[in-house]
Amino acid sequence: MAATGCIGATGSSSWDYKHLWSALVIAFVLQSMLLPCLCDVGMAKMKLALWFDLLVALRIGMARVIGETGRGWIFYAILIWTSPGWIEGLAILVHGPH
């Protein structure tokens, strides 16, 4: 029987890199549209978003290189998809509502 989905030939699930990279690109676009404002708070939000994106991209790349298996990629997918919301919430928590 041929392996389908993200289940490898050995039966262990591997990370869905296509989903993660797509989510990271879409989240970057959403962050760029939803987070900025022409103030220091907006710049801080975008810097946080860019650092977050960079760290997650490095983590995904590392997982790819070492061939991680399991469902750990779902945690990163959730973080990526919700990043515009929690970055905005963190900015409100730190700087207060503007």
Biopython code that builds the backbone (N, CA, C, O; Angstrom):
import numpy as np
from Bio.PDB.StructureBuilder import StructureBuilder

atoms = [
    (1, "MET", "N", (0.852, -1.178, 0.000)),
    (1, "MET", "CA", (0.000, 0.000, 0.000)),
    (1, "MET", "C", (0.896, 1.240, 0.000)),
    (1, "MET", "O", (1.863, 1.306, 0.760)),
    (2, "ALA", "N", (0.588, 2.198, -0.827)),
    (2, "ALA", "CA", (1.387, 3.425, -0.937)),
    (2, "ALA", "C", (1.116, 4.345, 0.244)),
    (2, "ALA", "O", (0.002, 4.406, 0.766)),
    (3, "ALA", "N", (2.144, 5.048, 0.647)),
    (3, "ALA", "CA", (2.000, 6.016, 1.741)),
    (3, "ALA", "C", (1.244, 7.242, 1.229)),
    (3, "ALA", "O", (1.507, 7.726, 0.128)),
    (4, "THR", "N", (0.308, 7.738, 2.029)),
    (4, "THR", "CA", (-0.463, 8.914, 1.630)),
    (4, "THR", "C", (-0.408, 9.956, 2.729)),
    (4, "THR", "O", (-0.054, 9.661, 3.870)),
    (5, "GLY", "N", (-0.762, 11.178, 2.369)),
    (5, "GLY", "CA", (-0.800, 12.255, 3.364)),
    (5, "GLY", "C", (0.569, 12.531, 3.914)),
    (5, "GLY", "O", (1.555, 12.581, 3.179)),
    (6, "CYS", "N", (0.623, 12.712, 5.231)),
    (6, "CYS", "CA", (1.923, 12.978, 5.843)),
    (6, "CYS", "C", (2.394, 11.775, 6.655)),
    (6, "CYS", "O", (3.171, 11.926, 7.597)),
    (7, "ILE", "N", (1.921, 10.574, 6.288)),
    (7, "ILE", "CA", (2.392, 9.345, 6.920)),
    (7, "ILE", "C", (3.476, 8.762, 6.025)),
    (7, "ILE", "O", (3.239, 8.480, 4.851)),
    (8, "GLY", "N", (4.653, 8.587, 6.582)),
    (8, "GLY", "CA", (5.769, 8.073, 5.805)),
    (8, "GLY", "C", (5.676, 6.570, 5.609)),
    (8, "GLY", "O", (4.773, 5.922, 6.139)),
    (9, "ALA", "N", (6.609, 6.020, 4.848)),
    (9, "ALA", "CA", (6.623, 4.596, 4.553)),
    (9, "ALA", "C", (6.831, 3.765, 5.818)),
    (9, "ALA", "O", (6.417, 2.607, 5.868)),
    (10, "THR", "N", (7.461, 4.336, 6.829)),
    (10, "THR", "CA", (7.713, 3.596, 8.060)),
    (10, "THR", "C", (6.519, 3.625, 9.003)),
    (10, "THR", "O", (6.528, 2.955, 10.036)),
    (11, "GLY", "N", (5.488, 4.398, 8.656)),
    (11, "GLY", "CA", (4.311, 4.466, 9.515)),
    (11, "GLY", "C", (4.316, 5.639, 10.472)),
    (11, "GLY", "O", (3.285, 5.952, 11.067)),
    (12, "SER", "N", (5.465, 6.302, 10.634)),
    (12, "SER", "CA", (5.516, 7.451, 11.536)),
    (12, "SER", "C", (5.151, 8.702, 10.748)),
    (12, "SER", "O", (5.523, 8.847, 9.584)),
    (13, "SER", "N", (4.430, 9.590, 11.387)),
    (13, "SER", "CA", (4.015, 10.803, 10.686)),
    (13, "SER", "C", (5.165, 11.794, 10.643)),
    (13, "SER", "O", (5.943, 11.907, 11.590)),
    (14, "SER", "N", (5.261, 12.510, 9.532)),
    (14, "SER", "CA", (6.297, 13.529, 9.408)),
    (14, "SER", "C", (5.633, 14.898, 9.389)),
    (14, "SER", "O", (4.414, 15.005, 9.254)),
    (15, "TRP", "N", (6.420, 15.915, 9.521)),
    (15, "TRP", "CA", (5.899, 17.277, 9.567)),
    (15, "TRP", "C", (5.337, 17.665, 8.207)),
    (15, "TRP", "O", (5.864, 17.257, 7.172)),
    (16, "ASP", "N", (4.286, 18.440, 8.211)),
    (16, "ASP", "CA", (3.662, 18.929, 6.985)),
    (16, "ASP", "C", (4.308, 20.274, 6.635)),
    (16, "ASP", "O", (3.769, 21.333, 6.955)),
    (17, "TYR", "N", (5.455, 20.218, 5.983)),
    (17, "TYR", "CA", (6.237, 21.417, 5.689)),
    (17, "TYR", "C", (5.507, 22.339, 4.717)),
    (17, "TYR", "O", (5.600, 23.561, 4.833)),
    (18, "LYS", "N", (4.794, 21.770, 3.775)),
    (18, "LYS", "CA", (4.054, 22.590, 2.811)),
    (18, "LYS", "C", (3.027, 23.459, 3.542)),
    (18, "LYS", "O", (2.886, 24.645, 3.243)),
    (19, "HIS", "N", (2.318, 22.867, 4.492)),
    (19, "HIS", "CA", (1.344, 23.625, 5.283)),
    (19, "HIS", "C", (2.030, 24.706, 6.106)),
    (19, "HIS", "O", (1.560, 25.843, 6.151)),
    (20, "LEU", "N", (3.132, 24.365, 6.755)),
    (20, "LEU", "CA", (3.831, 25.323, 7.610)),
    (20, "LEU", "C", (4.380, 26.502, 6.825)),
    (20, "LEU", "O", (4.220, 27.647, 7.246)),
    (21, "TRP", "N", (5.026, 26.246, 5.688)),
    (21, "TRP", "CA", (5.590, 27.342, 4.900)),
    (21, "TRP", "C", (4.475, 28.206, 4.316)),
    (21, "TRP", "O", (4.595, 29.430, 4.274)),
    (22, "SER", "N", (3.389, 27.570, 3.864)),
    (22, "SER", "CA", (2.251, 28.341, 3.351)),
    (22, "SER", "C", (1.649, 29.209, 4.447)),
    (22, "SER", "O", (1.339, 30.378, 4.222)),
    (23, "ALA", "N", (1.486, 28.636, 5.628)),
    (23, "ALA", "CA", (0.932, 29.386, 6.759)),
    (23, "ALA", "C", (1.837, 30.551, 7.131)),
    (23, "ALA", "O", (1.347, 31.632, 7.459)),
    (24, "LEU", "N", (3.139, 30.349, 7.085)),
    (24, "LEU", "CA", (4.081, 31.415, 7.431)),
    (24, "LEU", "C", (3.988, 32.573, 6.439)),
    (24, "LEU", "O", (4.041, 33.735, 6.844)),
    (25, "VAL", "N", (3.851, 32.276, 5.160)),
    (25, "VAL", "CA", (3.716, 33.328, 4.150)),
    (25, "VAL", "C", (2.398, 34.080, 4.337)),
    (25, "VAL", "O", (2.372, 35.310, 4.311)),
    (26, "ILE", "N", (1.306, 33.339, 4.526)),
    (26, "ILE", "CA", (-0.009, 33.972, 4.719)),
    (26, "ILE", "C", (-0.020, 34.794, 6.004)),
    (26, "ILE", "O", (-0.560, 35.900, 6.021)),
    (27, "ALA", "N", (0.568, 34.272, 7.076)),
    (27, "ALA", "CA", (0.620, 35.016, 8.335)),
    (27, "ALA", "C", (1.439, 36.292, 8.176)),
    (27, "ALA", "O", (1.088, 37.324, 8.748)),
    (28, "PHE", "N", (2.522, 36.235, 7.410)),
    (28, "PHE", "CA", (3.320, 37.438, 7.180)),
    (28, "PHE", "C", (2.485, 38.507, 6.473)),
    (28, "PHE", "O", (2.548, 39.685, 6.826)),
    (29, "VAL", "N", (1.712, 38.095, 5.485)),
    (29, "VAL", "CA", (0.841, 39.039, 4.775)),
    (29, "VAL", "C", (-0.197, 39.617, 5.733)),
    (29, "VAL", "O", (-0.437, 40.824, 5.739)),
    (30, "LEU", "N", (-0.813, 38.753, 6.540)),
    (30, "LEU", "CA", (-1.803, 39.231, 7.514)),
    (30, "LEU", "C", (-1.171, 40.161, 8.544)),
    (30, "LEU", "O", (-1.754, 41.186, 8.899)),
    (31, "GLN", "N", (0.011, 39.808, 9.023)),
    (31, "GLN", "CA", (0.709, 40.669, 9.978)),
    (31, "GLN", "C", (0.987, 42.024, 9.342)),
    (31, "GLN", "O", (0.837, 43.059, 9.993)),
    (32, "SER", "N", (1.390, 42.025, 8.079)),
    (32, "SER", "CA", (1.700, 43.275, 7.393)),
    (32, "SER", "C", (0.462, 44.142, 7.198)),
    (32, "SER", "O", (0.560, 45.369, 7.187)),
    (33, "MET", "N", (-0.700, 43.516, 7.045)),
    (33, "MET", "CA", (-1.936, 44.280, 6.840)),
    (33, "MET", "C", (-2.584, 44.699, 8.155)),
    (33, "MET", "O", (-3.140, 45.794, 8.237)),
    (34, "LEU", "N", (-2.526, 43.858, 9.183)),
    (34, "LEU", "CA", (-3.282, 44.101, 10.405)),
    (34, "LEU", "C", (-2.501, 44.802, 11.508)),
    (34, "LEU", "O", (-3.099, 45.510, 12.317)),
    (35, "LEU", "N", (-1.203, 44.629, 11.566)),
    (35, "LEU", "CA", (-0.438, 45.141, 12.706)),
    (35, "LEU", "C", (0.092, 46.561, 12.565)),
    (35, "LEU", "O", (0.105, 47.289, 13.557)),
    (36, "PRO", "N", (0.525, 46.990, 11.399)),
    (36, "PRO", "CA", (1.217, 48.279, 11.350)),
    (36, "PRO", "C", (0.320, 49.476, 11.635)),
    (36, "PRO", "O", (-0.880, 49.468, 11.362)),
    (37, "CYS", "N", (0.928, 50.470, 12.177)),
    (37, "CYS", "CA", (0.352, 51.796, 12.266)),
    (37, "CYS", "C", (1.537, 52.754, 12.205)),
    (37, "CYS", "O", (2.676, 52.338, 12.417)),
    (38, "LEU", "N", (1.291, 53.996, 11.925)),
    (38, "LEU", "CA", (2.391, 54.949, 11.754)),
    (38, "LEU", "C", (2.807, 55.530, 13.102)),
    (38, "LEU", "O", (2.673, 56.727, 13.356)),
    (39, "CYS", "N", (3.311, 54.653, 13.947)),
    (39, "CYS", "CA", (3.753, 55.075, 15.277)),
    (39, "CYS", "C", (4.798, 54.091, 15.771)),
    (39, "CYS", "O", (5.066, 53.078, 15.126)),
    (40, "ASP", "N", (5.381, 54.393, 16.912)),
    (40, "ASP", "CA", (6.398, 53.499, 17.482)),
    (40, "ASP", "C", (5.811, 52.153, 17.881)),
    (40, "ASP", "O", (6.492, 51.132, 17.791)),
    (41, "VAL", "N", (4.560, 52.137, 18.321)),
    (41, "VAL", "CA", (3.923, 50.877, 18.709)),
    (41, "VAL", "C", (3.787, 49.969, 17.489)),
    (41, "VAL", "O", (4.039, 48.767, 17.575)),
    (42, "GLY", "N", (3.390, 50.541, 16.360)),
    (42, "GLY", "CA", (3.269, 49.755, 15.131)),
    (42, "GLY", "C", (4.600, 49.185, 14.688)),
    (42, "GLY", "O", (4.674, 48.040, 14.241)),
    (43, "MET", "N", (5.643, 49.970, 14.809)),
    (43, "MET", "CA", (6.982, 49.479, 14.457)),
    (43, "MET", "C", (7.419, 48.364, 15.399)),
    (43, "MET", "O", (8.044, 47.395, 14.965)),
    (44, "ALA", "N", (7.099, 48.492, 16.671)),
    (44, "ALA", "CA", (7.448, 47.447, 17.634)),
    (44, "ALA", "C", (6.692, 46.159, 17.332)),
    (44, "ALA", "O", (7.254, 45.068, 17.433)),
    (45, "LYS", "N", (5.418, 46.282, 16.962)),
    (45, "LYS", "CA", (4.629, 45.098, 16.620)),
    (45, "LYS", "C", (5.211, 44.399, 15.398)),
    (45, "LYS", "O", (5.305, 43.172, 15.370)),
    (46, "MET", "N", (5.596, 45.159, 14.405)),
    (46, "MET", "CA", (6.155, 44.549, 13.190)),
    (46, "MET", "C", (7.523, 43.926, 13.453)),
    (46, "MET", "O", (7.842, 42.880, 12.888)),
    (47, "LYS", "N", (8.334, 44.552, 14.301)),
    (47, "LYS", "CA", (9.623, 43.945, 14.651)),
    (47, "LYS", "C", (9.411, 42.621, 15.373)),
    (47, "LYS", "O", (10.095, 41.638, 15.088)),
    (48, "LEU", "N", (8.462, 42.595, 16.306)),
    (48, "LEU", "CA", (8.150, 41.351, 17.011)),
    (48, "LEU", "C", (7.659, 40.296, 16.028)),
    (48, "LEU", "O", (8.062, 39.136, 16.110)),
    (49, "ALA", "N", (6.795, 40.687, 15.103)),
    (49, "ALA", "CA", (6.267, 39.747, 14.111)),
    (49, "ALA", "C", (7.387, 39.201, 13.228)),
    (49, "ALA", "O", (7.420, 38.005, 12.941)),
    (50, "LEU", "N", (8.290, 40.056, 12.802)),
    (50, "LEU", "CA", (9.383, 39.600, 11.938)),
    (50, "LEU", "C", (10.340, 38.672, 12.677)),
    (50, "LEU", "O", (10.789, 37.673, 12.115)),
    (51, "TRP", "N", (10.655, 38.989, 13.929)),
    (51, "TRP", "CA", (11.506, 38.100, 14.729)),
    (51, "TRP", "C", (10.821, 36.753, 14.958)),
    (51, "TRP", "O", (11.456, 35.702, 14.872)),
    (52, "PHE", "N", (9.524, 36.795, 15.248)),
    (52, "PHE", "CA", (8.766, 35.555, 15.424)),
    (52, "PHE", "C", (8.824, 34.720, 14.146)),
    (52, "PHE", "O", (9.108, 33.523, 14.195)),
    (53, "ASP", "N", (8.554, 35.355, 12.996)),
    (53, "ASP", "CA", (8.574, 34.636, 11.719)),
    (53, "ASP", "C", (9.948, 34.030, 11.454)),
    (53, "ASP", "O", (10.050, 32.890, 11.001)),
    (54, "LEU", "N", (10.991, 34.783, 11.732)),
    (54, "LEU", "CA", (12.347, 34.285, 11.526)),
    (54, "LEU", "C", (12.637, 33.073, 12.409)),
    (54, "LEU", "O", (13.168, 32.069, 11.934)),
    (55, "LEU", "N", (12.290, 33.167, 13.689)),
    (55, "LEU", "CA", (12.544, 32.048, 14.605)),
    (55, "LEU", "C", (11.756, 30.805, 14.208)),
    (55, "LEU", "O", (12.286, 29.695, 14.266)),
    (56, "VAL", "N", (10.505, 30.973, 13.809)),
    (56, "VAL", "CA", (9.706, 29.819, 13.393)),
    (56, "VAL", "C", (10.262, 29.229, 12.099)),
    (56, "VAL", "O", (10.309, 28.008, 11.948)),
    (57, "ALA", "N", (10.684, 30.086, 11.162)),
    (57, "ALA", "CA", (11.270, 29.588, 9.916)),
    (57, "ALA", "C", (12.539, 28.784, 10.198)),
    (57, "ALA", "O", (12.761, 27.738, 9.588)),
    (58, "LEU", "N", (13.363, 29.268, 11.112)),
    (58, "LEU", "CA", (14.567, 28.525, 11.495)),
    (58, "LEU", "C", (14.212, 27.185, 12.130)),
    (58, "LEU", "O", (14.861, 26.174, 11.864)),
    (59, "ARG", "N", (13.180, 27.182, 12.968)),
    (59, "ARG", "CA", (12.749, 25.942, 13.623)),
    (59, "ARG", "C", (12.209, 24.935, 12.608)),
    (59, "ARG", "O", (12.486, 23.740, 12.708)),
    (60, "ILE", "N", (11.442, 25.417, 11.639)),
    (60, "ILE", "CA", (10.917, 24.529, 10.605)),
    (60, "ILE", "C", (12.069, 23.966, 9.763)),
    (60, "ILE", "O", (12.088, 22.779, 9.437)),
    (61, "GLY", "N", (13.012, 24.821, 9.421)),
    (61, "GLY", "CA", (14.174, 24.367, 8.666)),
    (61, "GLY", "C", (14.985, 23.339, 9.423)),
    (61, "GLY", "O", (15.448, 22.360, 8.837)),
    (62, "MET", "N", (15.164, 23.547, 10.720)),
    (62, "MET", "CA", (15.901, 22.593, 11.540)),
    (62, "MET", "C", (15.167, 21.253, 11.601)),
    (62, "MET", "O", (15.790, 20.195, 11.526)),
    (63, "ALA", "N", (13.843, 21.306, 11.736)),
    (63, "ALA", "CA", (13.054, 20.073, 11.770)),
    (63, "ALA", "C", (13.201, 19.312, 10.463)),
    (63, "ALA", "O", (13.275, 18.083, 10.452)),
    (64, "ARG", "N", (13.243, 20.048, 9.372)),
    (64, "ARG", "CA", (13.404, 19.424, 8.048)),
    (64, "ARG", "C", (14.765, 18.750, 7.929)),
    (64, "ARG", "O", (14.868, 17.624, 7.442)),
    (65, "VAL", "N", (15.809, 19.445, 8.377)),
    (65, "VAL", "CA", (17.166, 18.914, 8.261)),
    (65, "VAL", "C", (17.338, 17.643, 9.089)),
    (65, "VAL", "O", (17.935, 16.676, 8.616)),
    (66, "ILE", "N", (16.826, 17.633, 10.308)),
    (66, "ILE", "CA", (17.017, 16.453, 11.157)),
    (66, "ILE", "C", (15.922, 15.410, 10.972)),
    (66, "ILE", "O", (15.970, 14.346, 11.589)),
    (67, "GLY", "N", (14.924, 15.709, 10.121)),
    (67, "GLY", "CA", (13.893, 14.727, 9.792)),
    (67, "GLY", "C", (12.962, 14.391, 10.946)),
    (67, "GLY", "O", (12.679, 13.220, 11.201)),
    (68, "GLU", "N", (12.490, 15.404, 11.635)),
    (68, "GLU", "CA", (11.593, 15.165, 12.767)),
    (68, "GLU", "C", (10.302, 14.490, 12.324)),
    (68, "GLU", "O", (9.800, 14.718, 11.223)),
    (69, "THR", "N", (9.786, 13.663, 13.207)),
    (69, "THR", "CA", (8.503, 13.012, 12.980)),
    (69, "THR", "C", (7.584, 13.358, 14.145)),
    (69, "THR", "O", (8.021, 13.943, 15.137)),
    (70, "GLY", "N", (6.348, 13.004, 14.024)),
    (70, "GLY", "CA", (5.392, 13.276, 15.085)),
    (70, "GLY", "C", (4.477, 14.419, 14.710)),
    (70, "GLY", "O", (4.477, 14.886, 13.571)),
    (71, "ARG", "N", (3.710, 14.857, 15.663)),
    (71, "ARG", "CA", (2.726, 15.903, 15.414)),
    (71, "ARG", "C", (3.128, 17.253, 15.987)),
    (71, "ARG", "O", (2.267, 18.114, 16.169)),
    (72, "GLY", "N", (4.380, 17.462, 16.272)),
    (72, "GLY", "CA", (4.857, 18.734, 16.813)),
    (72, "GLY", "C", (4.633, 19.910, 15.883)),
    (72, "GLY", "O", (4.533, 21.050, 16.335)),
    (73, "TRP", "N", (4.552, 19.641, 14.578)),
    (73, "TRP", "CA", (4.346, 20.718, 13.600)),
    (73, "TRP", "C", (3.007, 21.411, 13.822)),
    (73, "TRP", "O", (2.861, 22.579, 13.462)),
    (74, "ILE", "N", (2.030, 20.727, 14.403)),
    (74, "ILE", "CA", (0.710, 21.316, 14.631)),
    (74, "ILE", "C", (0.817, 22.491, 15.599)),
    (74, "ILE", "O", (0.135, 23.500, 15.419)),
    (75, "PHE", "N", (1.661, 22.375, 16.617)),
    (75, "PHE", "CA", (1.891, 23.475, 17.557)),
    (75, "PHE", "C", (2.373, 24.717, 16.822)),
    (75, "PHE", "O", (1.878, 25.817, 17.069)),
    (76, "TYR", "N", (3.335, 24.549, 15.921)),
    (76, "TYR", "CA", (3.860, 25.693, 15.171)),
    (76, "TYR", "C", (2.827, 26.239, 14.193)),
    (76, "TYR", "O", (2.761, 27.449, 13.979)),
    (77, "ALA", "N", (2.024, 25.367, 13.600)),
    (77, "ALA", "CA", (0.964, 25.829, 12.704)),
    (77, "ALA", "C", (-0.034, 26.709, 13.463)),
    (77, "ALA", "O", (-0.451, 27.752, 12.959)),
    (78, "ILE", "N", (-0.412, 26.293, 14.666)),
    (78, "ILE", "CA", (-1.348, 27.084, 15.474)),
    (78, "ILE", "C", (-0.722, 28.424, 15.841)),
    (78, "ILE", "O", (-1.383, 29.459, 15.756)),
    (79, "LEU", "N", (0.548, 28.417, 16.249)),
    (79, "LEU", "CA", (1.237, 29.673, 16.564)),
    (79, "LEU", "C", (1.271, 30.614, 15.364)),
    (79, "LEU", "O", (1.041, 31.816, 15.498)),
    (80, "ILE", "N", (1.557, 30.059, 14.199)),
    (80, "ILE", "CA", (1.647, 30.886, 12.994)),
    (80, "ILE", "C", (0.287, 31.471, 12.634)),
    (80, "ILE", "O", (0.168, 32.674, 12.404)),
    (81, "TRP", "N", (-0.740, 30.622, 12.585)),
    (81, "TRP", "CA", (-2.061, 31.082, 12.162)),
    (81, "TRP", "C", (-2.641, 32.124, 13.109)),
    (81, "TRP", "O", (-3.396, 32.996, 12.678)),
    (82, "THR", "N", (-2.303, 32.047, 14.377)),
    (82, "THR", "CA", (-2.865, 32.990, 15.347)),
    (82, "THR", "C", (-1.929, 34.159, 15.648)),
    (82, "THR", "O", (-2.256, 35.003, 16.483)),
    (83, "SER", "N", (-0.784, 34.224, 14.993)),
    (83, "SER", "CA", (0.211, 35.236, 15.335)),
    (83, "SER", "C", (-0.281, 36.679, 15.223)),
    (83, "SER", "O", (0.056, 37.475, 16.100)),
    (84, "PRO", "N", (-1.049, 37.071, 14.214)),
    (84, "PRO", "CA", (-1.502, 38.469, 14.203)),
    (84, "PRO", "C", (-2.325, 38.831, 15.444)),
    (84, "PRO", "O", (-2.208, 39.938, 15.971)),
    (85, "GLY", "N", (-3.144, 37.905, 15.898)),
    (85, "GLY", "CA", (-3.970, 38.159, 17.078)),
    (85, "GLY", "C", (-3.176, 38.250, 18.357)),
    (85, "GLY", "O", (-3.359, 39.191, 19.130)),
    (86, "TRP", "N", (-2.291, 37.288, 18.603)),
    (86, "TRP", "CA", (-1.571, 37.330, 19.880)),
    (86, "TRP", "C", (-0.480, 38.395, 19.894)),
    (86, "TRP", "O", (-0.119, 38.882, 20.966)),
    (87, "ILE", "N", (0.053, 38.768, 18.737)),
    (87, "ILE", "CA", (1.018, 39.879, 18.707)),
    (87, "ILE", "C", (0.299, 41.182, 19.047)),
    (87, "ILE", "O", (0.821, 42.003, 19.802)),
    (88, "GLU", "N", (-0.902, 41.373, 18.488)),
    (88, "GLU", "CA", (-1.701, 42.561, 18.814)),
    (88, "GLU", "C", (-2.048, 42.568, 20.305)),
    (88, "GLU", "O", (-1.950, 43.606, 20.960)),
    (89, "GLY", "N", (-2.452, 41.421, 20.838)),
    (89, "GLY", "CA", (-2.771, 41.326, 22.267)),
    (89, "GLY", "C", (-1.566, 41.618, 23.151)),
    (89, "GLY", "O", (-1.691, 42.291, 24.174)),
    (90, "LEU", "N", (-0.409, 41.118, 22.760)),
    (90, "LEU", "CA", (0.820, 41.383, 23.518)),
    (90, "LEU", "C", (1.167, 42.857, 23.489)),
    (90, "LEU", "O", (1.607, 43.410, 24.497)),
    (91, "ALA", "N", (0.973, 43.508, 22.337)),
    (91, "ALA", "CA", (1.251, 44.941, 22.230)),
    (91, "ALA", "C", (0.305, 45.742, 23.140)),
    (91, "ALA", "O", (0.723, 46.704, 23.784)),
    (92, "ILE", "N", (-0.954, 45.342, 23.184)),
    (92, "ILE", "CA", (-1.903, 46.018, 24.066)),
    (92, "ILE", "C", (-1.531, 45.800, 25.520)),
    (92, "ILE", "O", (-1.644, 46.715, 26.336)),
    (93, "LEU", "N", (-1.088, 44.598, 25.850)),
    (93, "LEU", "CA", (-0.675, 44.292, 27.223)),
    (93, "LEU", "C", (0.534, 45.123, 27.636)),
    (93, "LEU", "O", (0.592, 45.621, 28.761)),
    (94, "VAL", "N", (1.494, 45.275, 26.737)),
    (94, "VAL", "CA", (2.730, 46.002, 27.056)),
    (94, "VAL", "C", (2.533, 47.514, 26.976)),
    (94, "VAL", "O", (2.948, 48.244, 27.877)),
    (95, "HIS", "N", (1.901, 47.986, 25.899)),
    (95, "HIS", "CA", (1.804, 49.425, 25.661)),
    (95, "HIS", "C", (0.449, 50.021, 26.037)),
    (95, "HIS", "O", (0.303, 51.243, 26.059)),
    (96, "GLY", "N", (-0.525, 49.198, 26.326)),
    (96, "GLY", "CA", (-1.871, 49.694, 26.585)),
    (96, "GLY", "C", (-2.592, 49.953, 25.287)),
    (96, "GLY", "O", (-1.968, 50.000, 24.226)),
    (97, "PRO", "N", (-3.906, 50.124, 25.355)),
    (97, "PRO", "CA", (-4.654, 50.391, 24.106)),
    (97, "PRO", "C", (-4.291, 51.765, 23.553)),
    (97, "PRO", "O", (-4.031, 52.700, 24.309)),
    (98, "HIS", "N", (-4.277, 51.874, 22.244)),
    (98, "HIS", "CA", (-3.929, 53.157, 21.629)),
    (98, "HIS", "C", (-5.105, 53.753, 20.922)),
    (98, "HIS", "O", (-4.994, 54.835, 20.345)),
]
sb = StructureBuilder()
sb.init_structure("model")
sb.init_model(0)
sb.init_chain("A")
sb.init_seg("    ")
for serial, (resi, resn, name, xyz) in enumerate(atoms, 1):
    if name == "N":
        sb.init_residue(resn, " ", resi, " ")
    sb.init_atom(name, np.array(xyz, "f"), 0.0, 1.0, " ", f" {name:<3s}", serial, name[0])
structure = sb.get_structure()
